[in-house]
Amino acid sequence: MNILYRASRVFFASATVLSLSTLAVLADVPLAPVLQGDSIPQAAPAPAPDDSVSSDSAGDLRDYLRGNAQHGWQEGQLGKPTEFWNQKIDDAPVNSTSAEVTRYLGYVSRGDKADPSTEFFAQFDMGKSDQGEPYSHNVLTADSETPLYEFTPRLASLGFPHNDFFTPHCDRIRMPVPVGGRIQNELDYRCTSNSDCHLYVVNSESGKIYEQWRAFNPGPDPSSYNGGCANIWDLSVEQEPDLRGLSCSSANAAGIPYIPLLVTPGEIKAGVIKHSLAFTMPNAWVQRDVYARPATHNPLRSPGWGPTEAGPGTPMMYGARFRLRADFVINPAWPAGLKVIAQALKDYGMIHIDGGPRMIITSNDALSAHSWNDPDIQLNPFDLTGIGGATWSDFELVSDAAQVGSMNDASCSRTPINEF
């Protein structure tokens, strides 16, 4: 039986995959970040939300705070200013393989491989609640009154069809579940899509963020809550250089915290983004086994995934970091949102964090005080490539060539957190 707790203020993307049971045998790699097929049976739905909850119950979920002097966070940032996602890379050296990597990506991302004009890559994964678009990533906030729930790990040994929770990569932590919230691509906490169903929660007062993959029915009935890989990041302290450990994953494939890299409407409204952006890439276009730091993990193992799609140039590594070239012209006449995004891509770049069909990842506006459609935001899914005309040739790879890891060199050896 799951137990309700209370605590101090506590505050990814699709891909075609092999059988999870097959891949689990091939490696110790948790597959949490990879969207699974609809053939996986889903848990029983949670009871319908309580109609007595007012429409204002999600008010605390509107905009999670960036910037907190208590923890040494700079305005517009989550985590210490020294964290890699908060560091500018506008003057970082270009990786010697940059031209070959962008050449490869420019080729494989074309609809017509013979026609460069059909290159497509820069779609924003946005959730516009008023247009019925995918509900995308919902970042919630919690406080001292937010209930913490234990969950049943989705393990085959406990009767689930697949292992969605991997030791030592994942933690048994009590997850905060704010009233009136929702998980990724859902209207509430019911994982009806049977997909990634990430649960993201931030406590800017405690400095902790919580992330969980495949969260089924976290609320309002805790007895039905079961979930995949979960983890907590304490951003009140500086993260270790190896994050959760080499070859260790998290609720997202690369082993990197997702929430600090998500773009919100409020940031666009403020006119500046002060952190790197998260991006995803179809797994067919990424090298197997190896990862570029700051990533610590690659779920794509050679025995299970087969070779990367062939093409001229060099495929990118998992966790690769790119920036928009300094000579890319940002037109003053562009919509406000596009200009802010483009400048952030020049200043902070973007980090590959997971497998998926869309590129740059943003948060949903349903729980935000601002809408993606606001006149001084106006950011749409295809603006970077459609209005801005950007292609892969406008980007540079800035991953440190000396900071490369391989899943074949180490096994995840961290000590998991066990709160229940």
C-alpha positions in Angstrom: 0.0 0.0 0.0 1.4 3.4 -0.9 1.5 5.9 1.9 0.8 9.6 1.8 3.5 11.9 3.2 4.0 15.6 3.5 7.3 17.3 3.2 9.0 20.6 3.2 8.5 22.8 0.1 9.4 20.5 -2.7 9.0 21.6 -5.6 11.0 13.7 -23.3 10.2 12.3 -27.3 9.3 9.2 -29.4 11.4 6.5 -31.1 10.8 3.1 -32.5 12.4 0.6 -30.2 13.2 -3.1 -29.9 11.6 -5.2 -27.3 12.5 -3.7 -23.9 13.1 -7.2 -22.5 15.6 -7.9 -25.3 17.5 -4.7 -24.7 17.5 -5.2 -20.9 19.3 -8.5 -21.5 21.9 -6.9 -23.8 22.9 -4.1 -21.4 22.4 -2.5 -18.1 21.1 0.6 -19.9 17.8 1.9 -18.6 15.5 2.7 -21.5 13.4 5.2 -19.7 13.9 8.1 -22.1 12.7 6.1 -25.1 9.0 6.2 -26.0 7.5 2.8 -26.0 4.9 1.3 -28.3 1.2 1.3 -27.7 1.3 -2.5 -27.3 2.4 -2.2 -23.6 -0.6 -2.7 -21.3 -1.2 0.3 -19.2 -2.2 0.5 -15.5 -5.8 1.0 -14.4 -6.9 4.6 -14.7 -6.9 6.7 -11.6 -10.2 8.0 -10.3 -11.5 11.1 -12.0 -10.2 14.4 -10.6 -12.2 15.8 -7.7 -14.7 18.2 -9.1 -14.5 20.2 -5.9 -11.1 21.4 -6.8 -11.4 25.0 -7.9 -10.2 26.2 -11.3 -7.5 28.2 -9.4 -6.0 25.1 -7.8 -3.2 25.1 -10.3 -2.3 28.7 -9.5 1.0 27.6 -7.8 1.9 25.7 -10.9 2.0 28.7 -13.2 5.7 29.6 -13.3 8.4 27.8 -11.5 11.0 30.2 -10.3 14.4 30.7 -11.8 16.9 32.7 -9.8 17.1 32.3 -6.0 19.8 34.2 -4.0 19.3 31.7 -1.2 21.0 29.0 -3.3 23.2 31.3 -5.3 21.1 31.0 -8.4 21.4 33.9 -10.9 18.3 35.5 -12.2 16.8 33.4 -15.0 18.7 30.2 -14.0 18.1 27.0 -12.1 21.2 25.8 -10.3 24.5 27.4 -9.6 26.0 29.7 -12.3 28.9 27.3 -12.6 26.6 24.5 -13.8 27.3 23.6 -17.5 23.8 24.5 -18.6 24.2 28.0 -17.2 27.5 28.6 -18.8 27.8 30.6 -22.0 29.6 28.8 -24.9 29.6 31.7 -27.4 33.4 31.7 -27.4 34.0 27.9 -26.9 36.3 26.3 -29.4 34.7 24.5 -32.3 35.1 20.7 -32.3 37.3 19.5 -35.1 34.5 17.2 -36.3 31.9 20.0 -36.4 31.7 20.3 -40.2 31.4 16.6 -40.7 28.8 16.2 -38.0 26.6 19.1 -39.3 27.1 17.8 -42.8 25.8 14.4 -41.8 22.8 15.8 -39.9 22.0 18.1 -42.8 21.8 15.0 -45.0 19.9 12.6 -42.9 17.3 15.2 -41.8 16.2 16.0 -45.4 12.9 14.7 -46.6 14.4 14.3 -50.0 18.0 13.3 -49.6 18.9 14.7 -53.0 17.4 18.2 -52.3 19.0 20.3 -49.6 16.0 22.6 -49.6 13.9 19.9 -47.9 16.2 19.8 -44.8 14.1 19.9 -41.7 15.2 19.7 -38.1 14.2 22.8 -36.1 10.7 22.1 -34.9 9.9 23.2 -31.4 8.1 20.7 -29.2 5.5 23.0 -27.9 2.3 22.6 -26.1 -0.3 25.2 -26.9 -3.3 24.4 -24.8 -5.7 26.5 -26.9 -4.8 24.8 -30.2 -5.1 21.2 -29.1 -1.4 20.6 -29.8 0.5 18.0 -27.9 0.6 18.9 -24.2 4.4 18.4 -24.1 6.4 19.0 -20.9 4.6 20.3 -17.9 6.8 21.7 -15.1 5.0 21.8 -11.8 5.8 23.6 -8.5 5.1 22.3 -5.0 5.2 23.7 -1.5 5.2 22.5 2.1 1.6 21.3 1.7 2.2 19.2 -1.4 1.7 15.5 -0.7 4.6 13.2 -1.4 3.7 9.7 -2.7 5.5 6.5 -2.7 5.1 4.6 -6.0 5.3 1.0 -7.1 8.3 0.6 -9.4 7.3 -0.8 -12.8 9.3 -4.0 -12.6 8.6 -7.3 -14.3 9.1 -9.1 -11.0 6.1 -7.1 -9.7 3.8 -8.0 -12.5 4.5 -5.2 -15.0 5.0 -6.2 -18.6 8.5 -4.6 -18.8 11.2 -3.2 -16.5 10.8 0.5 -16.6 12.8 1.0 -13.3 16.5 0.2 -13.3 18.9 -0.3 -10.5 21.3 1.5 -9.7 20.2 4.2 -12.2 16.8 4.9 -10.6 15.8 6.0 -7.1 12.9 5.0 -4.8 12.0 8.5 -3.8 8.8 10.0 -2.5 7.5 12.2 -5.4 5.7 15.4 -4.8 2.3 15.5 -6.7 0.8 19.0 -6.8 -3.0 19.2 -6.9 -4.3 20.2 -10.4 -1.1 19.2 -12.2 -0.4 17.0 -15.1 2.3 14.8 -16.7 3.8 15.0 -20.1 1.4 14.9 -23.0 -1.6 14.4 -20.7 -4.4 16.6 -19.4 -4.0 15.2 -15.8 -2.0 12.5 -14.1 -3.4 9.5 -16.0 -0.9 8.1 -18.5 -3.6 7.3 -21.1 -1.1 7.6 -23.9 1.0 4.9 -22.4 4.1 6.9 -23.5 6.9 8.7 -21.7 4.5 10.5 -19.3 7.3 12.4 -17.5 6.5 14.0 -14.2 8.5 17.2 -13.5 8.3 19.1 -10.3 10.4 22.0 -8.9 10.9 23.4 -5.4 12.9 26.6 -5.8 12.9 27.1 -2.1 14.6 23.8 -1.3 16.5 23.9 -4.5 15.4 20.4 -5.5 13.9 19.2 -8.7 12.2 15.9 -9.2 11.9 14.0 -12.5 10.2 10.7 -13.3 9.7 8.7 -16.5 6.5 6.8 -17.1 4.5 8.0 -14.1 1.2 6.3 -14.0 -1.6 7.8 -11.9 0.4 9.8 -9.4 -2.8 11.5 -8.2 -5.3 11.8 -6.8 -5.3 8.1 -5.7 -1.8 7.2 -4.4 -2.7 3.5 -4.2 -2.7 3.4 -8.0 0.6 5.2 -8.5 3.3 3.2 -10.3 6.2 4.5 -12.2 9.5 4.1 -14.0 12.9 5.7 -13.4 12.8 8.5 -10.9 15.4 10.8 -9.6 16.0 14.0 -7.6 18.5 16.7 -8.3 19.6 18.9 -5.4 20.5 22.1 -7.2 21.1 24.0 -3.9 24.6 22.5 -4.2 26.9 22.3 -7.2 26.6 19.0 -9.1 29.5 16.6 -9.2 31.5 16.7 -12.5 30.2 13.1 -13.3 26.7 14.0 -12.3 25.0 10.7 -11.3 28.1 8.7 -12.4 29.6 7.5 -15.7 27.3 5.2 -17.6 24.4 6.2 -15.3 21.1 7.4 -16.7 18.3 9.3 -15.0 14.6 9.9 -15.9 16.0 11.1 -19.2 18.5 9.2 -21.4 21.6 11.3 -21.3 21.8 11.5 -17.4 21.3 15.3 -17.5 18.6 17.1 -15.6 15.9 18.2 -18.0 14.0 20.9 -16.2 16.7 23.5 -16.1 17.0 23.3 -19.9 13.4 23.7 -20.8 12.2 27.0 -22.3 9.2 28.7 -20.8 6.9 31.4 -22.1 7.9 33.5 -19.1 11.5 33.5 -20.3 10.5 34.7 -23.7 8.3 37.3 -22.1 11.3 38.6 -20.1 13.2 38.8 -23.4 16.2 36.6 -22.5 17.1 33.0 -21.9 20.1 32.4 -19.7 20.7 28.7 -20.1 21.3 26.0 -22.6 18.3 24.5 -24.4 17.4 20.8 -24.5 17.1 19.1 -27.9 16.2 15.6 -29.0 17.2 13.6 -32.1 15.9 10.5 -33.8 18.0 7.6 -32.5 18.8 6.5 -36.0 21.0 9.5 -36.4 23.1 9.1 -33.2 26.2 7.1 -32.6 25.9 3.9 -30.5 27.7 3.3 -27.1 29.5 6.7 -26.9 28.5 9.9 -25.3 29.9 13.5 -25.2 30.2 15.1 -21.8 28.3 16.5 -19.9 26.2 13.5 -20.8 27.0 10.4 -18.8 24.9 7.8 -20.6 23.9 6.5 -24.0 20.9 4.1 -24.1 21.7 3.0 -27.7 23.9 -0.1 -27.4 25.3 -1.6 -30.6 24.1 -5.1 -30.0 20.5 -4.0 -29.6 20.1 -1.0 -32.0 22.2 -1.9 -35.0 24.2 0.6 -37.0 23.5 4.3 -37.3 21.8 5.4 -40.5 24.4 5.8 -43.3 25.2 9.2 -44.8 28.1 11.5 -45.7 30.0 12.9 -42.7 30.0 11.8 -39.1 26.9 11.0 -36.9 26.8 13.0 -33.6 27.4 11.5 -30.2 24.8 11.3 -27.5 24.8 14.5 -25.4 26.4 16.6 -28.1 26.3 20.4 -27.6 25.8 22.8 -30.5 25.6 26.6 -30.8 24.2 28.8 -33.5 27.0 30.4 -35.5 28.0 33.9 -34.6 27.5 35.1 -38.2 23.9 33.9 -38.2 21.8 37.1 -38.7 18.9 37.7 -36.3 16.5 39.9 -38.1 15.0 42.6 -35.9 11.7 42.2 -37.7 11.3 38.5 -36.6 8.7 37.6 -33.9 9.9 38.2 -30.4 10.0 34.6 -29.4 12.2 33.6 -32.4 14.7 36.4 -31.7 15.1 35.3 -28.0 15.5 31.7 -29.0 18.1 32.4 -31.7 20.1 34.6 -29.3 20.1 31.9 -26.6 21.3 29.4 -29.2 24.2 31.7 -29.9 25.0 32.4 -26.3 24.3 29.1 -24.5 23.6 26.6 -27.3 21.7 23.4 -27.0 22.4 20.0 -25.5 21.2 16.7 -26.9 19.4 15.0 -24.0 17.2 12.2 -25.4 15.8 10.4 -28.5 12.8 12.0 -30.2 11.3 13.3 -33.4 11.4 17.0 -32.6 14.3 19.2 -31.9 14.1 22.0 -29.3 12.0 21.3 -26.3 9.9 23.9 -24.5 7.4 23.7 -21.6 3.6 23.7 -22.0 1.8 27.0 -21.6 -1.4 25.5 -20.0 0.0 26.0 -16.5 1.9 29.2 -17.3 0.9 32.8 -16.6 1.8 33.5 -20.2 0.8 31.9 -23.5 3.0 31.1 -26.5 0.5 33.2 -28.5 1.0 36.4 -26.5 1.8 39.3 -28.9 5.2 39.8 -27.3 6.0 36.1 -27.5 4.5 34.6 -30.7 6.7 31.5 -30.9 5.5 28.8 -33.2 6.8 25.2 -33.8 8.5 25.9 -37.2 9.8 29.5 -36.7 13.5 28.7 -36.5 13.6 27.0 -39.9 10.5 28.6 -41.5 11.1 32.2 -40.7 14.7 32.1 -39.6 15.7 29.8 -42.5 18.2 28.0 -40.2 19.8 24.8 -41.3 22.4 22.5 -39.7 25.1 24.4 -41.6 24.3 27.3 -39.3 25.3 25.4 -36.2 28.7 24.4 -34.8 29.6 21.5 -32.6 31.3 22.7 -29.4 31.5 19.5 -27.4 34.9 19.0 -25.9 36.7 16.4 -28.0 38.6 15.3 -24.9 35.5 14.7 -22.9 34.1 11.5 -24.4 32.8 8.4 -22.6 31.7 5.0 -23.7 29.2 2.6 -22.2 31.8 -0.1 -22.8 34.3 1.5 -20.4 32.3 1.6 -17.2 29.2 0.3 -15.6 26.9 2.6 -13.5 28.0 2.1 -9.9 26.1 4.7 -7.9 24.3 4.0 -4.7 20.6 4.4 -5.2 18.4 6.4 -2.9 15.9 4.2 -1.1 13.3 6.2 0.8 10.8 3.3 1.0 
